[in-house]
Amino acid sequence: MLKKGLLIAAVVAFIVTGSIGGLQAGTDVADTLMMKNDYPHKKSIVTFTHKKHSEEYGTKCGDCHHDADNKPLNDLKMGDDVQKCIECHKKPGEVPKELKKEWKDKKVKKKEKDRLSREFHAEALHDNCRDCHKKHNKKTKTKDAPTTCAKCHPKKE
């Protein structure tokens, strides 16, 4: 009877821990992420090393992830559900040249242009990554962190 009870307890424990693991699997962060969304990309897709940024470079969650008021989400932990950037930065790609010209003709102020630009998915990502990389390079007096298109978007083969 005792053996049967232990066997049942072991099976139940296995099912429970397996279920919990399965629930978390959908929100675990991969070591490497392809920064791809469902729209045509003009350049190659960036490979982002999440693990390297967080563990080696000390990047905090809130350095990239923010709420609707642009406040950093520093309390994120593995398994938390995090929206993709495109959920809020909904306009695919970069600001079209015609729109930039329109803003220039209307003399839209820089702060407003920056805000409007970040509605575009690629612009929001570029601002976030490039600004952080520039700060890193300035702090370390190096050019370790890429700040140009070709360094993050290698040529397509």
N, C-alpha and C positions, 0 to 999 in steps of 0.2 A: 504494500500500500504506500509506503514512504517513497519507494522508487518511482511509482506511478505519479505521485504528487510532485516530486522533483522534476520529472519529465514534463508534466503539464506546465509547471512554473517556468521551466526553461523555454518551452515553446511559446508561451505567452510573452515572456521577456523578449524573445527573438522577434516576434511579430510587432510588439510595441516599438522596440528600438528601430526595426526596419521601417516601420511606418513613419516614425519621426524623421529618420534619415531621408526617406523619400519625399517628405514634405519640404525639407530644407533644400533638397537637391536643386529645386527650381530657382532658388535665390542665392545659391552659393556663387561666389565670384571666381571665375576662371583666372588662372595665372596670367594668361594672355587673351586679350579680347580683340576681335576685328571690329573696328569702328565703322560698321556698315549699316545702312538703312535702306529701305525700299524705294530708292529713287536713283536715277542714273548719276554716276559719279564721273567727273571729268578727269580726275587723277586717280592713282592707285589708292587702295584702302589702307588706312593707317593701322598698324598692329600696335596696340597699346599693352604695355607690360604692367598690369595692375599690381602684381606681387612686388615687382622691382620698385615701382613708385612708392608703394606703401611701406615696404620693409627696408629697402636699401636707401631710399631718398628721404624717408620720414614724412611723406605726404600724408596729410590727414584727410579723412573722408570729406570734410567741409571745404577742402581746398578745391575740390571739383564739384561736389554735390551740394545743391542749395535748394531752399524752398521757394515758394512763389514770390516772396518778398526779397529774394536774393540773400537771405541769411544762411550762413553755412550750416550744413547738417553734420556736425562733428560727433554726434552721439550714435552714428550708424554702427552696426556690428554685423558680422557675417550672418547671413540668413535673413536680414531685413529686406523687405521688398523695396526696390529702388526703381523709379521711373527712368526710362531712357530719355536722353536729352530732347529728342524729337517730340516727345509728348507735349512739351511747352514751347520749344523753339520749332514751331510747326512748319514753317516755310522751307521747302527743300533747297539745298545748295546755298550759294552766296547771293548777295544783293545784286540784281541785274544792273548792268551799266546804265540803262535808260533811267532807272529809278535814282541812281546816284546823280545823274545829270539833272534830273528833276529837282532833287534836294538842293543841289548847288544853285540852280536857277532861282529857286524859292528862298535861297539864303537860310536854309534850316541850320540851326545852331549845332555845334559839334556834339554836345551832350544829348540832344534829341536824335541826331543821326546815329549815335552809338546805340541808343535805346532801340530805335527802329531796326537797326542792323541786326541786333541780337534776336529779333524775331525769326531770322533766317538761321537754320540749323548749323550750317558750316561756319557762319560768322561767329556764332556763340562759342562753338568749339575752338575755333582759331583764336579768339580773344582769350579764352580761358587758358589754353595750352601755351600759346606764345607769350602771354604776360608772365606766367609762372616760369617758363624757361628763361625769359629775359632776366627776371629777378634772380634766379639761380646763377646764371652766368655772371651777373654783376656782383653777387655776394661772393662767389668763388673765384672771381677774376679769371674765368675760363670761357670757353665756347663749347663746353661739354653738351649742353642741352640745345637741341636743334631749334632754330627759329626761322628757317627758310622752307619753302614748299618742298623742294627736292629731298631734303633731309628726312622729312616725315612721310612723304609720298614718293617712294622710289618709282622710277620709270616702269611703266607697264611693259611686259614682254610680249 
